[in-house]
């Protein structure tokens, strides 16, 4: 894959490897949700536990992205990135062999370790390889990898769930990951300067416990009414978040490096990423709930309706990167968020008999907006990050985005389930039940509420993005 007339063949191959890493991560994000019903039935996983097949994976990446980015600064971004492929392949292999609830969730955690190494260092690897004036275009190709992976995940997920065993959603990662690792050994030599850093194990453990407590309480609300146990988990998580802030202030090398927020434009960039993810990540799942639960489509039919959006997103993403290179990242990122708001507003008008082409068109619009936001926002963060801290900045960006993704998944289901019984809504979510015409309208109203909630979050992300002014960055103190 070439980058441009200016790029060398080695740069093109290096970018190809990075894009493949993003691609397999995207495949795994979209393909698993379509397989949840089969996994639940085959392994006899509890309805309230199956959600952790997805959340557990995301939570690991959320907690370790910054730490693994720091390892990249210490021992080489390219080396950590290559290691991520091997661990991801191992986790995928083990997931395919899972035999019960504990094994599938545990092996997804292993897979998440590899995903964290890939996610934390991919942006920094690009920053090592490409000069600042050509990074936006490179990040645009990265966005193509995500869009293609999402398409493959949706299509393959529908095909595999309909015609084959769910285990093949994990088997397919093995040959792809091994091939990418072999190529990476040749084309990704260690280039970046080493920085001496320390890991923040205390902060990681406290933040992990805090997020777990809150997420456990939220996911319980999807299958049971509020009670003191749920309230206790959420309250404990909130208290631990305060403790986490205290721990970080007293760490020499904190998990969330507060110094990075002193760089002008960094706070707005990271928070825009968080709120965009919080608003957008659950869209796929809400639409699948609507298509399968309300409209009665099977997984393959539902997945094929979403393919045009991913294809258009893949085509437009490089243009978003080029605009970031030529105009600066603020305008394409902010316009991309505004376009996503339009799509969310369309979703919020869908009824039980709406023409499906409206949903398809809105999904195309939303992916065009994503193609504008992601490469531009990534370029913004790397443009203002000091050269010796690309790994920290990339890890911070992924941490904020992943926190948004994790809570988007849980909060959207809670909001959508407010108009029908929680147990019924959650059963629809995992594909175990479909609604009849009478309750379909009520559940559609709940989905509308979730989309309006996302509109508010996306608007906040757009305001933050538009408020940025990129200035000469101030170098971070070395840890």
N, C-alpha and C positions, 0 to 999 in steps of 0.2 A: 504494500500500500504506500503510495507516494504521498508526500505532504505538500510539496510545491516544487517549482523549478529550482528554488533556492536550496531545498533540502537535499541532503546526501542520501545515498542508498542505505547507509547504516542508520541514519535518523529515521528513515521510513520503516525499516525493520524493527527498530526499537519501539517506535510508536505503535506498530502492529501488535507487538507483544503486550504493551500496556492496554491497548484497546481490547485484546482478547481477555485480559484479566477482568476488565470492566464488563465485558460481554457475558462471561460465565457467571459473574456475580448477579447480573441483571436476569439471566435465565433462571437462576435459582430463586430470585425474589418473586418472579411472577408465576413460575411453574408449580411451586409448592402449594399455593392456595387452591389451585384446581384439583390437586390430589388429596386435599385434606379429608374429604368424605371417605375415600378408599383407604387411606391410612388409618382413619378412625375405626372403620369396620374391620379391617384385616388384623390390626394389632390390638383391638378392643380398648382403645384409648377413651377416657372419659370426655364427655362433651366440653366440660369446663377446662380440661387440660390440653386439648388438641391445639388450642391457640398458642401454646408455648412452643410448638414446633416452629412457629414463625417468630414470636416475640423473643424466645430464648436466643435464637440466632442473631437477631438485631441487637439485643441487649449486650451480648458479648462484643460485637463490633463497636457499639457505643462506648463501652467502658475502656476498650483497649486501643482504639484508634489513635488517640494522642500518645499513649505509651509506646505503641509500635512505631509511630512517627518519630518519636524520640530515639528509639533503637536504630532507626534508619539514619538519623543524624550522627549517632555514635559509631555504628558499624558499617554503614553504607546503605543508602536507600535501595540501590539495585539488588544488593544481597538479600535484604529483608523482603523485597518484592518477590524475588525468585523463591525464597523459602515459603512465602505465602501460597504459591501454586502447589507445592508438595503437600502442605498441611491441608489445603482445601481438597485436593484429590483424595487424601487419606480419609478425611471426614466424609466425603461423598461415598467412598467405597464402603465405609462402616455403616452409613445411613441406609444404603441399599441392603445391608445384611441385618437390619434391625429386627428384633423379635418381640418387643413389648413397648409399653409407654415410656419407661425409663430409658431404654436403649435409644429410641429415636430422638428423644429430647437431648440426651447426653451426647450423642454423636453429632447432632446439629450444633451443639456447643463447640465440638472439635472443628467442624466445618467453619463455624464463626471465627475461630482463631485464625484460620487461613484467610478468610474474607477480610478480617481486620488488618492483617499484614498487607494485603493487596490494596485495600481502600486507603489506608493511612499513607502509603508510599507512592501511589500511582501519580498523584498530582506533583509530588516532589521530584519524581523521576523525570517527568516532562520538563519541570523547571530546570533540572540539571542539564538536559539534552538541548533544549531550545532557548535561544535568546529571548529577551522580554518582548521584543516587537513581533515575534512569531508564535508566542505561546497561546494566544487566543485561538488561532487557527488549529493548533494541536489539540487544545481542549475541545474544539468543535468536533474533531474526529473522535475524541474520547466520548463525546455525547452520542455520536453515531453508534459506537460500540454498545452503549447502554440501550439505545432504541432498538438496534438489531437483536440484542439479547432479550429484550422484553418481548419483541415479536416472536422470536423462537420459543421463549418460555410459554407464551400464551398459546401458540399453535401446537407446539409439542405437548404441552400440558393437556390440551383438549384431546389430541390424538391418543396420547398414552393412556389417559384416564378412561377414554372410551373403548380402546381396542387392546391395550396391553396392561401389564402390571405397573402399579405406581412406583415400584422399585427402579424402573428404568429412568425416572426423572433424576435419579442420582447417578446411575451407571453412566449416563451420557457425559457427565463432567470428567470422568476418568481419562479417556483418550485425549479430549481437548486440553485438559490441564497438563498432561504429560508432554504433549506436543509443544505447548506454549513454554513449558519449563525448559525443554531441550533447545528451543530457539533462543530463549532468554540467556542461557549460558553463553551463547555465541555473540549476541548483539547488545547485551546490557552489562558492560564492564562497569566497575565502580568508578564514578566520575566525581561525585561531590566531595567537598572538604569534610573531614571529620570534626565533630564538635563534642566536647566532653559534656555529658549530661548524666543525670541521676533519675531513677524511676521513683515514682510516688506510689508505693504499695498501699500506704495508709489511706491516701485519698481515693485510690481505686476501690478499695474494699468498702469504705464508707459510702461512696457514691453508688456502688453496686447494690449495697443493702438498701439505700434510700430509694433508688429507682425500682428495685424489686418489690419493696413494700407497697409503694404507690400503685405499681402495675398489677400486683396481685389483688389489691383491693378493687381496682377498676375492672379487671377481668371478671372478678366474682360478681360484680353488679350486672354483668351480661346474662347471668344464669340464675341469680337469686336476688331477693329484695334487699335493700339496705339493712344492715344489722350492726351490732357492736363489734363483731369480728372484723367486718369490712372497714368500719370506721377506725378501728385500732391499727390495722395495717397501713391505712392512708396517713393517719396521724403520726405513726412511728416513722414512716418514710419522710414526712415533712420535717420532723425533728432532726432526723439524720441529715437532711439537706442543710439545715442550719449548722450542724456539727461539721459537715463537709466544708462549709465556707470557713469555719474557724480553723480547721486543719490546714486548709490551703494557704491561709494567711501566714501560717507558721512553718511552711515547708520551704526549703531552699530551692527545690525543683518541683513545684506543684503540678498536679495532673492538668489543671487548667491554669496556664501561665498568665497571671493577671497583668504582667508587663506588656503582653501583646495588645491589650486593650488601649494602651497609651498611644499606639500607632494610629494616626488620624485615618478614619474610614474603616478601621478593622472591626470595631464594635458593630457598626451598622451592617457590614458585610456578613458577619457571623450570625447576627440576629435575623437578618433577612433570610439566610439559609435555614435557620431553625423554623421560622414561621411558615416559610414556603413548604417545607417538608411536613410540618404539622397539618397544613391545609391540604396538601396534594397527595400524600402517600396513600391515604385510605380511599382515594377516588376509584382505583381499580377494583377494590373489594366491594365498595358500595355499588358500583355498576354491575358487577357479577351477581351480587345479591338481588339487584333489581331484575336483571335479565333471566336468572335462573329461578329465583323465588317468586317474583311477581309475574314475569312474562312466560315462565315455564320452558325456557330453552335448555337444551342439554349443554354440558361443558364445551363441547366442540363448536356448537352453533354460537354460543355466547362469546367464545374466544375469537372466532373469526370476525365478528363484528368490530373488534377492537384493533385488528391488524392495520387498517388504513391509517389510523392515528399514529401508530408507531412508525410506519413507513414514512409518512410525511415528516414526522419529527426527526427521523434519521437524515432525511434529505436537507432539511432546513437548518439543522444544528451547526454545520460548518459556516453558514452565512452569519449566524449569531456570533461565532468566534471571530470571523473577519471584521464584523462591525465593531467588536470589542477592540480589535487591533487598530482600526482606523479612527473610530470616534471616541474611544475610551469605553470602559466597561459599564459605566453608570446608566447610560441611555438604553442600550439593548437589554440590560438586566431588568430595568424598571418597566420598559415596554413589554417584555416577556411576561412579567408578573401581571400586568394589566390585561393582557390577552388571556391568561389563565383565569382571571376573574370572570371574563365574559363566558368562558366555557362552564364554570361552576354555576353561574346564574341560569344557563340553559338547562343543566342537569336538574336544577331545583324546580323546573317547570314540567318535568316528565310525569305523565300520568299512566294509568294502567292500560291505556290503549293508544298512547302516543306513537306516531310512526317511528320505526327504529332508525330511519335515516337521520333523524334529528340527533339522536344519541351519537351515531357514527360521525356526523359533522362536527358536533361539539367536541368529541374526543380528538378529532384532527386539529381543531382550533387550540385545544389545551396543550397538545404536544408541540405545536408551533411555538406557543409561549414558553414551554419548558426548554425548547431548543434555543431560545433567545436568552433565557435566564442562566442556565447552568454554565456554559462556557464563559460567559461574561463575568459571572460572579466568581468563578474559580480564578479567572485571570486577574480580577480585582484583588483578591486575597494575595496571590503570588506576586503581584506587582508591588505591593506595599510591604511585603514580608522581607526582612533582611536575608541575604543569600545564605548565611549560615543557619537559618532557622526555617528553611522550606519545609522540613519534616514536621516541626512543631505546628506551623501554620496549616499545613495540609491535614494533619491529625486533628487540630482544633476544628477545622471546617467540617470534617467528617463527623466529629463528635456532636457538634451542634445539629447537623442535618439528621444524624441517627437518633438523637433524643427526640427530635420532631417526628421522625418516622415511627418510633416505638409508641409514642403517646397518640399519634394520629390514628393508628390501628385500633387502639383500645377505646379512645374517646368517641370515635365515630360510631362504633358499634353500640356503645351505651346510649348515645343520642338517638340513633336510628331505632333502637328497641323501645323507646318511650311510648310508642303508640300501639304496641302489641305486647303480649307477655314476653318477658325476658327469655324464658326458655325457648319459646317459639322463634323469636328473632335470632337467637344464637344457633338454633338448629338449622334455620335457613342459611345463616352465614357459612356454616360448615357443609352445607349441601345435603343435610339429612332430611329436610322437609321443604315443601313448596306450599305457598299460600293459595287459598281459594279466592274467588272474585271478591267476596265480602271483606275479608281481612286484607286483601291485597291493596285496596285503596288506603286503609289505615296505615299499613306498613310503608307505603309509598310516601305518605305524609311525614313519617318519621325520617325517611331518607332525605326528604326535602330539608328538614331541620338540620340534618348533618351537613348538607351542602351549604346552607346559609351560614352555618358556623364556620365552614371552610372559607367562605367569601370574606368574612370578617378578618380571619387570620391572614389571608392572602393580601387583603388591603393593607393590613399593618406591615406586612413584608414589603409591599410596594412603597409605602411611605418611608420606611427605613432605607430602602435602596435608593430612592430619589434624594434622600438627605445627604448622601455621601459626596465628599469632595476629596479626590485623591491628591495627596501631597507627597513630597519627598519623605520617605519613611525614616524613622529613627531606629537605629540598630538596637536590638534586644541585648540586655546584659547576658553574658554567657553564664550558664548554670555550672 
